[in-house]
Amino acid sequence: MAIQKPSHTFTKIHLKALRTNNFYILFALSFTVFINTFGFAQDIPNSGGKVTPKKSNDSISVNVNDLEKLELSEAGQDSTLQDSVKPKQEFLTGIVTYKATDYTSFNNKEQKLYLYNEAEVYYEDMELKAGIIVIDYEKNEVYAGRIKDSLGNYSQKPSFKQGDNLVEPDSIRFNFDTEKALIFNSKTEQQGMQIYAPITKKENDSVIFLYKGRFTTSKNIENPEYYFQANKIKLVPNKKIVVGLTNMVVADVPTPIGLPFGFFPLTKKQTSGVIIPSFGEQSSRGYFLQNGGYYFAISDYLDLAVLGDYYTNGSYGLRFESNYAVRYKFSGNLGFRYENLIESERGFPDYSKSTIYNIRWSHSQDPKSSPNSRFSASVNLGSSKYYRETINQVNAPSFLNNTMASSVSYSKTFQGEPQVNLSLAATHSQNTNTEQINMTLPTLQASVSRIYPFEPKIGTKKGIIQNINFQYNIRAENNIQTTDSLFFKKEMWDDARFGVNHSIPLTTNFKVFKYLSLSAGTTFNETWTFESVKKYYDEDTKEVITEVDNGFESFRSYNFNASLGTTLYGMFNFEKEGEDKKIKQLRHVMRPSVSYIINPSFDQYYDTYEIVSADGLTTTEVEYSKFENSIYATPTNRFSNTIGLGLSNNIEIKVRDKDSTKTEPRKIKLLDNLNFNTGYDLAADSINWNPLRITGSTQLLKDKMSVNFGATLNPYALDSNNSIIDMWNIDNGGSLFRLTSANVTMNYTISNTTFTGRETDESKEENLRSGGRADDLFGRSQDFADASFYEDDEDEKTPSDLYTNVIPWSLRLAYAVNYSNVRREDEISSHSLMFSGDVELSPRWKVGASSGYDFKNKGVTYTSLRFERDLLSWRMSFNWIPFGDRTSWNFFIGIKSNLLKDLKYDKRRQPDKQL
């Protein structure tokens, strides 16, 4: 790059004041008068005379044919006209713009342009700002530096920006021809890395050399908490940093930590690289390396992390984690974990060897990509004892999970009239305690939208006839029930059951007496099954023999139903006109309903067999249905004619708002819902009334506490064998109702922001993917290999002198109690309180705990303590499970930046397997 001289673009750099000289003015006027007096113009000759030209013959005669023999002149053969050397390109290919606040001066003798105070120069992608800038046209160089104020302090450091690269030195010297530069005390930032060097040499736009430079991820480059010192550094902007002998310095104190050389990639794109493992020791497995491996940046849409664990006794583990995403279409993640666990050593009595695994897959589709079809997946399956026996720290909080569930589904909507919906799904449910697995592989469902055969072509539907509608539903299901030991083996298919169910509901609704809504309908069901049973009693073996017939069978059922309901509104005013009471109004909304259901008896699908008593004198007839192995409901052989009664309630009040600026009162929900449900069977010969079920929920403390409760009341008494008899409980010496069960659950979340109106939500993605809770009541997952763990808060808050005035804290509570008294056991079946909280004791110290108490068993539940220290560029944490069979601790300290996350120290004590 070169700078064009000012004389090329304008005549003068600055103007001088004009002066007057009378002598020269008079001399110029006299000279003008002299010219006007003695000067003559050219005259035109008079017409009339005629001049005849005189002809003469040339003495030299030239033959036309001789012209071909003429030699070319030397001037025509000059080689300079065809010179291959191109003319020198101009210095500048663009427009140079410069300005300064105080003055802009050009020294013609020195051929230098001076810009002083807030000087700026712009050329193409180069931008230079400084207190003073000097452009030397003789050497084609530019100098930029600071200026000194009246107190002797320097200000306005140079700022050199070219493209995305920004350098802020004390002074800079740049050559336009060679594009080389010398930069003194430079400071620059490259992909989160702060770089400082006393002397920097810029070779070109791509290579920069630094002498005795230092680099750090600290935000304060002037006084960093730590940095790496290197005598020789090569920087390729946005690509890499290559260093020689490097030493780590903490708080300006050199440490013995050093490297003979180093390579740090700088790129905005994902790059592949090694993941450094953490190390530790376990009593039963020896020393170990954990969560080490390699990260593959396959493309912009897909990545893969391969991680592994290794123990010196031979145990090992593998983890494959992959994330994929296509913008505006879909995104998801896939993970596979496998562990080969060895306890003790071969030959010892406590030696054991086992393998566990876990598969997780989550897929979501953008609704806009395909509005009429959708594919989704949420998979979490594997060994039932995986979370209890895993040796990886990532899975620590998930060992309390009792279930694992999966669902993969595809749905398609065919637009039209009527509309057809089709879905295909595979589901999985696994109990980790009993190791029982239920699967549907697959489930096909299809439905046709409601069809109104008598609806008017114009206007709304009115009356019983016009509201008649029906639809068609079909569900085909292949159900598999197996155990953890037979999962993914051919034996799991032995007990598979397949069935198809067809359903056609026919309903209508209309108004009765203007305020009552009546709906009535019937439902027809047809079930196809491919397995039926036949039972008989074998007198020789004294056993009931069940024979399975694998053939097509079907049965049909139907029922009738009707319901009548309305909505009642009640309002009570607490204040009269002119008054301003705190409680203004109470609103009560009731929704009573009466239903009538008829379920016919289908005796034709039942058969009997006789059991002979041991003495052979009596026989007992036993009834059974050959469709009892059907995956759908077996047709009933009991006629029922039931009237159902229901009442739902909603209660709200209006109170005076504490904010005097608000004119409208504030609404408070006393009860979101309070429901009463029971029924009376007209066809039963005894015990006609069903138990009264009461359920409700509400929100308290400004909707921070959610409360759910329920109770079951039975009006009938129990006999001496604790069996229900046809006698009112009050007639048996008891109360009107007998409380058979009750439950209350409460969840409460509160923090210091509760009272300021600012709330924060913390994501618990790892716990959710493992089938756990969305909160941290069971502890937190500490995945130090996860990039999100190293993410720093962008909004760095400056600690206040009055920090103790506002101490950030949060508390989460979960309370649950269940009461059971079905057969006079009169006991609390479960009663527990769980809590999790965090307190930020100082601007960078945070402590937290997750624990609980079991009131029934009188013991403390799973407890974990955590301590975190924010060391600006570093993060330190200590997690401790102080007691229980999973007693362990983990200490971690590492750099926050994802660029240097492998610089860490991780020490842990694993749980003792023998406990």
Secondary structure, DSSP 4 states (H G I P E B T S, - for coil): -----GGGT-S-SS-------HHHHHHHHHHHHHHHHH--PPPPPPSS--PPPPP---S----GGGGGGPPPPTTTT-GGGG--PPPPPPS-SS-EEEE-SSEEEEETTTTEEEEEEEEEEEETTEEEEEEEEEEETTTTEEEEE-EE-TTS-EE---EEEETTEEE--SEEEEETTT--EEEEEEEEEETTEEEEEEEEEE-SSS-EEEEEEEEES-S-SSS-SEEEEEEEEEEETTTEEEESSEEEEETTEEEEEEES-EEEE--SS---EEEPPEEEEETTTEEEEEEEEEEE---SSB-EEEEEEEETTS-EEEEEEEEEEETTTEEEEEEEEEEEEEES-TTSTT-EEEEEEEEEEEEEE-TTT-TTEEEEEEEEEE-TTHHHH---GGGGGGGG--EEEEEEEEEEEE-SSS-EEEEEEEEEEEETTT-EEEEEEEEEEEEEEEE-TT--SSS---HHHHT-EEEEEEEEEEEEEEEGGGTTSGGGGTT-EEEEEEEEEEEEEEEETTTEEEEEEEEEEEEEES-EEEEEEETTTTEEEEEEE-S-EEEEEEEEEEEEE--EEEEEE-S-TT---SEEEEEEEEEEEEEEEEE---GGGEEEEEEE-TTSS-EEEEEEETTTT-SSPPPP-S-EEEEEEEEEEEEEEEE--S-TT--SPEEEEEEEEEEEEEEEETT-SS--BPPEEEEEEEEETTTTEEEEEEEEEE-EEE-TTS-EEEEETGGGTS-SSEEEEEEEEEEEEEEGGGGTT-------HHHHHTT--SSSTT-----TTSGGGGPPPSSPPPPPTTGGGS--EEEEEEEEEEEE-TTS--EEEEEEEEEEEEEEEETTEEEEEEEEEETTTTEE---EEEEEEEETTEEEEEEEE-SSTT-EEEEEEEESSGGGTTSEEEEEEPPPTT-
